[in-house]
């Protein structure tokens, strides 16, 4: 996966945050970035089950670790109960996010 392939999944919002569009595969064997899902979303596998918001909580923790930012800088904007989600990330540039996520591609 290249930086160019990942760019459509990230966009700058009007408030300065970066919006990250995801397609999530819960209940996986490991937490990893799997590649692109379609043309606009990044596919992410997580080991947490899709029950009672556990997957959403796990995603915040995983992205906090991968990006090196506090969980308070990561907000779920849409997709609380579905596989397709949008997260708003503050305090990071698009280029920084891409570089850090590429380190977790499996």
DSSP file (Angstrom, degrees, kcal/mol; ACC not computed):
  #  RESIDUE AA STRUCTURE BP1 BP2  ACC     N-H-->O    O-->H-N    N-H-->O    O-->H-N    TCO  KAPPA ALPHA  PHI   PSI    X-CA   Y-CA   Z-CA
    1    1 A X              0   0    0      0, 0.0     2,-0.2     0, 0.0   104,-0.1   0.000 360.0 360.0 360.0 138.8    0.0    0.0    0.0
    2    2 A X     >  -     0   0    0      1,-0.1     4,-1.4     0, 0.0     5,-0.1  -0.657 360.0-108.6-112.6 168.8    1.3    3.5   -0.9
    3    3 A X  H  > S+     0   0    0     -2,-0.2     4,-1.4     1,-0.2     3,-0.2   0.901 118.9  54.7 -60.7 -41.8    0.6    7.0    0.4
    4    4 A X  H  4 S+     0   0    0      1,-0.2     4,-0.5     2,-0.2    -1,-0.2   0.874 105.9  51.7 -62.4 -38.2   -1.3    7.8   -2.8
    5    5 A X  H  4 S+     0   0    0      1,-0.2     3,-0.3     2,-0.1    -1,-0.2   0.848 111.8  47.5 -65.6 -33.7   -3.6    4.8   -2.4
    6    6 A X  H >< S+     0   0    0     -4,-1.4     3,-1.7     1,-0.2     4,-0.4   0.717  89.3  85.5 -81.5 -22.7   -4.4    5.9    1.2
    7    7 A X  G >< S+     0   0    0     -4,-1.4     3,-2.0     1,-0.3    -1,-0.2   0.830  79.6  60.8 -53.4 -41.8   -5.1    9.6    0.5
    8    8 A X  G 3  S+     0   0    0     -4,-0.5    -1,-0.3    -3,-0.3    -2,-0.1   0.749  98.3  59.9 -61.9 -20.4   -8.8    9.2   -0.5
    9    9 A X  G <  S+     0   0    0     -3,-1.7    12,-2.7    -4,-0.2     2,-0.4   0.581 102.8  61.3 -81.2  -9.3   -9.6    7.9    2.9
   10   10 A X  E <   +A   20   0A   0     -3,-2.0     2,-0.3    -4,-0.4    10,-0.2  -0.954  60.1 165.9-121.6 135.5   -8.4   11.1    4.6
   11   11 A X  E     -A   19   0A   0      8,-1.9     8,-3.5    -2,-0.4     2,-0.4  -0.997  36.0-113.7-146.9 150.4   -9.7   14.6    4.1
   12   12 A X  E     -A   18   0A   0     -2,-0.3     6,-0.2     6,-0.2     2,-0.2  -0.657  31.6-144.7 -82.0 132.2   -9.3   17.9    5.9
   13   13 A X    >   -     0   0    0      4,-3.3     3,-1.7    -2,-0.4    -1,-0.0  -0.483  26.9-105.6 -92.0 168.6  -12.4   19.2    7.6
   14   14 A X  T 3  S+     0   0    0      1,-0.3    -1,-0.1    -2,-0.2    -2,-0.0   0.740 119.1  57.5 -66.0 -22.7  -13.4   22.8    7.9
   15   15 A X  T 3  S-     0   0    0      2,-0.1    -1,-0.3     1,-0.0     3,-0.1   0.330 121.6-102.9 -92.3   9.1  -12.5   22.9   11.6
   16   16 A X  S <  S+     0   0    0     -3,-1.7    75,-0.2     1,-0.3    -2,-0.1   0.323  83.0 122.1  92.7  -8.6   -8.9   21.8   10.9
   17   17 A X        -     0   0    0     73,-0.1    -4,-3.3    74,-0.1     2,-0.5  -0.436  63.4-118.2 -83.1 163.1   -9.3   18.2   11.9
   18   18 A X  E     -AB  12  89A   0     71,-2.7    71,-3.0    -6,-0.2     2,-0.5  -0.892  20.6-145.3-102.4 128.7   -8.6   15.2    9.6
   19   19 A X  E     -AB  11  88A   0     -8,-3.5    -8,-1.9    -2,-0.5     2,-0.5  -0.831  11.8-162.4 -95.4 126.8  -11.5   12.9    8.8
   20   20 A X  E     -AB  10  87A   0     67,-3.1    67,-2.5    -2,-0.5     2,-0.5  -0.946   5.3-152.3-112.9 118.8  -10.6    9.3    8.4
   21   21 A X  E     - B   0  86A   0    -12,-2.7    21,-2.5    -2,-0.5     2,-0.3  -0.807  22.2-177.1 -94.8 126.0  -13.1    7.0    6.6
   22   22 A X  E     -cB  42  85A   0     63,-3.2    63,-2.2    -2,-0.5     2,-0.5  -0.874  30.7-156.3-124.6 153.0  -12.9    3.4    7.7
   23   23 A X  E     -cB  43  84A   0     19,-2.5    21,-2.4    -2,-0.3     2,-0.4  -0.991  32.4-152.4-120.5 119.1  -14.4    0.0    6.9
   24   24 A X  E     -c   44   0A   0     59,-2.5     2,-0.6    -2,-0.5    21,-0.2  -0.760  18.8-163.5-104.9 136.6  -14.0   -2.1   10.0
   25   25 A X  E >   -c   45   0A   0     19,-2.7    21,-2.3    -2,-0.4     3,-0.5  -0.874  21.6-164.7-113.4  94.3  -13.7   -5.9   10.2
   26   26 A X  T 3   +     0   0    0     -2,-0.6    23,-0.2     1,-0.2    21,-0.2  -0.334  65.4  38.2 -76.3 161.8  -14.3   -6.8   13.9
   27   27 A X  T 3  S+     0   0    0     21,-2.0    20,-0.3    19,-0.3    -1,-0.2   0.701  80.9 150.4  74.9  20.5  -13.5  -10.1   15.4
   28   28 A X    <   -     0   0    0     18,-2.9    -1,-0.2    -3,-0.5     3,-0.1  -0.270  59.4-112.5 -78.9 169.4  -10.2  -10.5   13.5
   29   29 A X  S    S+     0   0    0      1,-0.1     2,-0.3    -2,-0.0    18,-0.1   0.819  95.3   7.3 -71.7 -31.1   -7.2  -12.4   14.7
   30   30 A X  S    S-     0   0    0     16,-0.1     2,-0.6     2,-0.0    -1,-0.1  -0.954  79.7-101.0-147.1 164.3   -5.1   -9.2   15.0
   31   31 A X        +     0   0    0     -2,-0.3     2,-0.3    15,-0.2    15,-0.2  -0.793  60.4 137.8 -89.1 123.7   -5.4   -5.5   14.8
   32   32 A X  E     -D   45   0A   0     13,-2.4    13,-2.8    -2,-0.6     2,-0.6  -0.994  58.8-109.1-162.7 155.3   -4.1   -4.2   11.4
   33   33 A X  E     -De  44 105A   0     71,-2.3    73,-2.4    -2,-0.3    11,-0.2  -0.831  33.1-173.9 -84.7 124.6   -4.5   -1.9    8.5
   34   34 A X  E     -     0   0A   0      9,-2.8     2,-0.3    -2,-0.6    10,-0.2   0.623  41.1 -97.2-100.0 -15.5   -5.5   -4.2    5.6
   35   35 A X  E     -D   43   0A   0      8,-1.0     8,-3.5     2,-0.0    -1,-0.4  -0.908  63.8 -25.1 130.5-161.8   -5.6   -1.8    2.7
   36   36 A X  E     -D   42   0A   0     -2,-0.3     2,-0.6     6,-0.3     6,-0.3  -0.628  43.2-151.8 -90.3 148.7   -8.3    0.1    0.9
   37   37 A X  E >> S-D   41   0A   0      4,-3.6     4,-1.2    -2,-0.3     3,-0.5  -0.956  72.5 -37.1-117.7 107.2  -11.9   -0.9    0.8
   38   38 A X  T 34 S-     0   0    0     -2,-0.6     5,-0.1     1,-0.2    -2,-0.0  -0.496 102.7 -56.3  70.2-147.5  -13.4    0.5   -2.4
   39   39 A X  T 34 S+     0   0    0     -2,-0.2    -1,-0.2    -3,-0.1   -31,-0.1   0.588 131.3  37.1-104.7 -12.5  -12.0    3.9   -3.4
   40   40 A X  T <4 S+     0   0    0     -3,-0.5     2,-0.4   -31,-0.1   -19,-0.2   0.513 101.1  67.3-121.3  -6.7  -12.8    6.0   -0.3
   41   41 A X  E  <  - D   0  37A   0     -4,-1.2    -4,-3.6   -21,-0.1     2,-0.5  -0.923  64.3-134.0-127.0 145.6  -12.3    3.9    2.9
   42   42 A X  E     -cD  22  36A   0    -21,-2.5   -19,-2.5    -2,-0.4     2,-0.5  -0.811  26.2-133.4 -91.2 129.2   -9.4    2.3    4.6
   43   43 A X  E     -cD  23  35A   0     -8,-3.5    -9,-2.8    -2,-0.5    -8,-1.0  -0.736  26.5-176.8 -88.2 128.8  -10.0   -1.3    5.7
   44   44 A X  E     -cD  24  33A   0    -21,-2.4   -19,-2.7    -2,-0.5     2,-0.4  -0.992  14.2-152.5-128.5 128.7   -9.0   -2.0    9.3
   45   45 A X  E     -cD  25  32A   0    -13,-2.8   -13,-2.4    -2,-0.4     2,-0.3  -0.841  17.5-177.9 -98.2 135.6   -9.2   -5.4   11.1
   46   46 A X        -     0   0    0    -21,-2.3   -18,-2.9    -2,-0.4   -19,-0.3  -0.975  30.1-139.3-133.5 150.0   -9.6   -5.4   14.9
   47   47 A X  S    S+     0   0    0     -2,-0.3    -1,-0.1   -20,-0.3   -21,-0.1   0.691  73.2 101.8 -80.6 -18.8   -9.8   -8.2   17.3
   48   48 A X  S    S-     0   0    0      7,-0.1   -21,-2.0     6,-0.1   -20,-0.3  -0.349  76.8-115.1 -66.9 145.6  -12.6   -6.7   19.4
   49   49 A X        -     0   0    0    -23,-0.2     2,-1.5   -22,-0.1     6,-0.5  -0.437  22.2-113.7 -78.3 156.7  -16.1   -8.1   18.9
   50   50 A X  S    S+     0   0    0      4,-0.2     2,-0.4    -2,-0.1    -1,-0.1  -0.335  75.9 121.6 -85.6  56.9  -18.8   -5.9   17.5
   51   51 A X  S >  S-     0   0    0     -2,-1.5     3,-2.4     1,-0.1     4,-0.1  -0.971  77.0 -16.9-126.8 131.7  -20.8   -6.0   20.7
   52   52 A X  T 3  S-     0   0    0     -2,-0.4    -1,-0.1     1,-0.3    -2,-0.1   0.793 121.2 -57.0  51.1  37.9  -22.0   -3.1   23.0
   53   53 A X  T 3> S+     0   0    0     27,-0.1     4,-2.2     1,-0.1    -1,-0.3   0.556 102.1 129.0  75.7   6.7  -19.6   -0.5   21.5
   54   54 A X  H <> S+     0   0    0     -3,-2.4     4,-2.5     1,-0.2     5,-0.2   0.883  71.5  52.1 -63.1 -37.8  -16.5   -2.6   22.2
   55   55 A X  H  > S+     0   0    0     -6,-0.5     4,-2.5     2,-0.2    -1,-0.2   0.907 109.3  49.4 -65.7 -40.8  -15.2   -2.3   18.7
   56   56 A X  H  > S+     0   0    0      2,-0.2     4,-1.9     1,-0.2    -2,-0.2   0.914 112.7  47.1 -64.6 -42.4  -15.6    1.5   18.7
   57   57 A X  H  X S+     0   0    0     -4,-2.2     4,-2.0     1,-0.2    -2,-0.2   0.913 112.5  50.1 -63.7 -42.4  -13.7    1.7   22.0
   58   58 A X  H  X S+     0   0    0     -4,-2.5     4,-3.0     1,-0.2    -2,-0.2   0.896 107.0  54.8 -64.0 -39.9  -11.0   -0.6   20.7
   59   59 A X  H  X S+     0   0    0     -4,-2.5     4,-2.9     1,-0.2     5,-0.3   0.918 107.2  50.0 -60.4 -43.6  -10.6    1.4   17.6
   60   60 A X  H  X S+     0   0    0     -4,-1.9     4,-2.1     1,-0.2    -1,-0.2   0.921 113.5  46.0 -60.9 -43.4  -10.0    4.6   19.6
   61   61 A X  H  X S+     0   0    0     -4,-2.0     4,-2.1     2,-0.2    -2,-0.2   0.917 113.9  48.3 -64.8 -43.7   -7.4    2.8   21.7
   62   62 A X  H  X S+     0   0    0     -4,-3.0     4,-3.1     1,-0.2     5,-0.2   0.936 114.0  45.1 -63.8 -47.6   -5.7    1.2   18.6
   63   63 A X  H  X S+     0   0    0     -4,-2.9     4,-2.6     1,-0.2     6,-0.3   0.853 110.1  55.8 -67.6 -32.9   -5.6    4.5   16.7
   64   64 A X  H  X>S+     0   0    0     -4,-2.1     5,-1.4    -5,-0.3     4,-1.2   0.927 113.3  41.7 -60.2 -44.6   -4.3    6.3   19.8
   65   65 A X  H  <5S+     0   0    0     -4,-2.1    -2,-0.2     2,-0.2     3,-0.2   0.948 116.8  46.6 -67.7 -50.2   -1.4    3.8   20.0
   66   66 A X  H  <5S+     0   0    0     -4,-3.1    -2,-0.2     1,-0.2    -1,-0.2   0.875 121.3  37.0 -62.1 -38.8   -0.7    3.8   16.2
   67   67 A X  H  <5S-     0   0    0     -4,-2.6    -1,-0.2    -5,-0.2    -2,-0.2   0.592 103.2-126.8 -93.1 -11.7   -0.8    7.6   15.9
   68   68 A X  T  <5 +     0   0    0     -4,-1.2     2,-0.3     1,-0.3    -3,-0.2   0.868  67.6 119.5  70.0  36.8    0.8    8.4   19.2
   69   69 A X  S   <S-     0   0    0     -5,-1.4    -1,-0.3    -6,-0.3    -2,-0.1  -0.910  70.1 -93.9-128.7 157.5   -1.9   10.7   20.4
   70   70 A X    >   -     0   0    0     -2,-0.3     3,-1.9     1,-0.1     4,-0.1  -0.347  35.7-116.1 -65.8 152.2   -4.3   10.7   23.4
   71   71 A X  G >  S+     0   0    0      1,-0.3     3,-2.0     2,-0.2    -1,-0.1   0.762 111.7  72.7 -60.4 -24.7   -7.7    9.1   22.8
   72   72 A X  G 3  S+     0   0    0      1,-0.3    -1,-0.3     3,-0.0    -2,-0.0   0.714  90.4  58.9 -63.9 -19.6   -9.2   12.6   23.5
   73   73 A X  G <  S+     0   0    0     -3,-1.9    17,-2.3    17,-0.1     2,-0.5   0.370  95.8  74.9 -89.3   4.2   -7.9   13.7   20.0
   74   74 A X  E <   +F   89   0A   0     -3,-2.0     2,-0.4    15,-0.2    15,-0.2  -0.973  60.8 178.2-122.7 120.3   -9.9   10.9   18.3
   75   75 A X  E     -F   88   0A   0     13,-2.4    13,-3.1    -2,-0.5     2,-0.7  -0.979  29.3-130.8-127.0 131.2  -13.7   11.3   17.9
   76   76 A X  E     +F   87   0A   0     -2,-0.4    11,-0.2    11,-0.2     3,-0.1  -0.702  27.4 177.4 -76.7 115.7  -16.1    8.9   16.2
   77   77 A X  E     -     0   0A   0      9,-2.9     2,-0.3    -2,-0.7    10,-0.2   0.839  61.1  -6.9 -90.4 -37.9  -18.2   11.2   13.9
   78   78 A X  E    S+F   86   0A   0      8,-1.5     8,-2.1     1,-0.1    -1,-0.3  -0.993 102.3  56.8-156.4 157.5  -20.4    8.6   12.3
   79   79 A X    >   +     0   0    0     -2,-0.3     3,-0.5     6,-0.2    -1,-0.1   0.778  46.7 159.3  94.2  30.3  -21.0    4.9   12.0
   80   80 A X  T 3  S+     0   0    0      1,-0.2   -24,-0.2    -3,-0.1   -27,-0.1   0.842  81.8  24.2 -55.6 -37.7  -21.5    4.0   15.7
   81   81 A X  T 3  S+     0   0    0      3,-0.1    -1,-0.2   -25,-0.0     2,-0.2   0.419 115.3  70.9-111.4   1.2  -23.3    0.7   14.9
   82   82 A X  S <  S-     0   0    0     -3,-0.5   -58,-0.0     2,-0.3    -4,-0.0  -0.554  82.5-114.2-112.0 177.7  -22.1   -0.1   11.4
   83   83 A X  S    S+     0   0    0     -2,-0.2   -59,-2.5   -60,-0.1     2,-0.6   0.765  98.3  76.8 -80.0 -26.7  -18.8   -1.3    9.8
   84   84 A X  E     +B   23   0A   0    -61,-0.2     2,-0.3   -63,-0.0    -2,-0.3  -0.769  66.9 168.3 -90.2 123.3  -18.4    2.0    7.9
   85   85 A X  E     -B   22   0A   0    -63,-2.2   -63,-3.2    -2,-0.6     2,-0.4  -0.914  29.8-149.9-135.5 156.0  -17.1    4.7   10.2
   86   86 A X  E     -BF  21  78A   0     -8,-2.1    -9,-2.9    -2,-0.3    -8,-1.5  -0.993  16.1-168.9-127.8 124.7  -15.7    8.2   10.1
   87   87 A X  E     -BF  20  76A   0    -67,-2.5   -67,-3.1    -2,-0.4     2,-0.5  -0.890  14.2-142.2-110.6 142.9  -13.3    9.4   12.8
   88   88 A X  E     -BF  19  75A   0    -13,-3.1   -13,-2.4    -2,-0.4     2,-0.5  -0.923  18.0-163.7-103.6 126.0  -12.1   13.0   13.3
   89   89 A X  E     -BF  18  74A   0    -71,-3.0   -71,-2.7    -2,-0.5     2,-0.3  -0.937   2.7-162.8-114.0 126.7   -8.5   13.3   14.3
   90   90 A X        +     0   0    0    -17,-2.3   -73,-0.1    -2,-0.5     3,-0.1  -0.797  64.8  27.4-108.4 153.0   -7.0   16.5   15.9
   91   91 A X  S    S+     0   0    0     -2,-0.3     2,-0.3     1,-0.2    -1,-0.2   0.534  98.5  92.1  84.4   7.2   -3.5   17.6   16.2
   92   92 A X        -     0   0    0     -3,-0.3     2,-0.2   -23,-0.0    -1,-0.2  -0.979  66.8-129.5-134.9 147.5   -2.0   15.7   13.2
   93   93 A X     >  -     0   0    0     -2,-0.3     4,-2.2     1,-0.1     5,-0.2  -0.592  30.8-112.5 -88.0 156.7   -1.4   16.5    9.6
   94   94 A X  H  > S+     0   0    0      1,-0.2     4,-2.6    -2,-0.2     5,-0.2   0.905 117.8  53.4 -53.6 -45.9   -2.7   14.1    6.8
   95   95 A X  H  > S+     0   0    0      1,-0.2     4,-2.3     2,-0.2    -1,-0.2   0.892 108.6  49.2 -60.2 -42.0    0.9   13.2    5.9
   96   96 A X  H  > S+     0   0    0      2,-0.2     4,-2.2     1,-0.2    -1,-0.2   0.906 110.9  50.0 -63.8 -42.5    1.8   12.3    9.5
   97   97 A X  H  X S+     0   0    0     -4,-2.2     4,-2.6     2,-0.2     5,-0.2   0.936 111.1  48.7 -62.5 -47.0   -1.3   10.1    9.8
   98   98 A X  H  X S+     0   0    0     -4,-2.6     4,-2.4     1,-0.2    -2,-0.2   0.935 110.9  50.1 -59.5 -47.5   -0.5    8.3    6.6
   99   99 A X  H  X S+     0   0    0     -4,-2.3     4,-0.7     1,-0.2    -1,-0.2   0.898 113.8  45.1 -59.6 -41.3    3.1    7.6    7.6
  100  100 A X  H  < S+     0   0    0     -4,-2.2     3,-0.5     1,-0.2     4,-0.2   0.878 113.2  49.4 -72.2 -37.3    2.1    6.2   10.9
  101  101 A X  H >< S+     0   0    0     -4,-2.6     3,-2.0     1,-0.2   -68,-0.2   0.861 101.9  62.4 -70.3 -34.1   -0.7    4.1    9.5
  102  102 A X  H >< S+     0   0    0     -4,-2.4     3,-1.1     1,-0.3    -1,-0.2   0.777  94.2  63.7 -61.6 -24.7    1.6    2.6    6.9
  103  103 A X  T 3< S+     0   0    0     -4,-0.7    -1,-0.3    -3,-0.5    -2,-0.2   0.645 103.6  48.8 -71.6 -13.7    3.7    1.2    9.7
  104  104 A X  T <  S+     0   0    0     -3,-2.0   -71,-2.3    -4,-0.2     2,-0.3   0.187  78.3 124.8-113.0  14.8    0.7   -1.0   10.7
  105  105 A X  B <    e   33   0A   0     -3,-1.1   -71,-0.2   -73,-0.2    -3,-0.0  -0.609 360.0 360.0 -75.1 131.5   -0.2   -2.4    7.3
  106  106 A X              0   0    0    -73,-2.4   -72,-0.2    -2,-0.3    -1,-0.1   0.351 360.0 360.0-117.7 360.0   -0.3   -6.2    7.3
